[in-house]
Amino acid sequence: MSTEQNKAVTRRYFEELWTQNNVAVIDEIIAPDVVGHVAGQTFRNADMLRKRAGNLRAIYSDVRISVEDQIAEGDKVLVRWTFRGRHTGKHLDAEPTGGEVLTTGMNLFRLAGGKIAELWVESDDLGELQQLGVVTLPK
């Protein structure tokens, strides 16, 4: 596939899976044996991605993820994104605040056969936890 086609697949990942909460798109754009590297953990298979999507929706409503930049070369696509969501479910020690959380991050995707075969996620987890009141930093 071309780099433009690969970029289109990764846009669908953010727009359809995360923003529109269309988990059915997983079968179309994610390899069944996908490997994900997120927050120091590795998950394997598309079912784990379905579970992660459900977990996110249990914490946040009104989820919107904006693709800010995409860079593609060969079978890899790098995406810089912005996440916005309303904190309506308990997360760690944080009771729902009803407030909007905004965080940023980048994903590196490796595609094979038109599907996402591997992904690496780097996000501002500390900033998210600060906004939720779970973590406070000394001044």
Buried (B, 14 or more C-beta within 10 A) or exposed (E): BEBEEBBBBBBBBBBBBBBEBBBEBBEEBBBEEBBBBBEEEEBEBBEBBBEBBEEBBEBBBEBBBEBEEBEBEEBBBBBBBEBBBBBBBEBEEBEBBEEEBEBBBBBBBBBEEBBBBBBBBBBBBEBBBBBBEEBEEEE
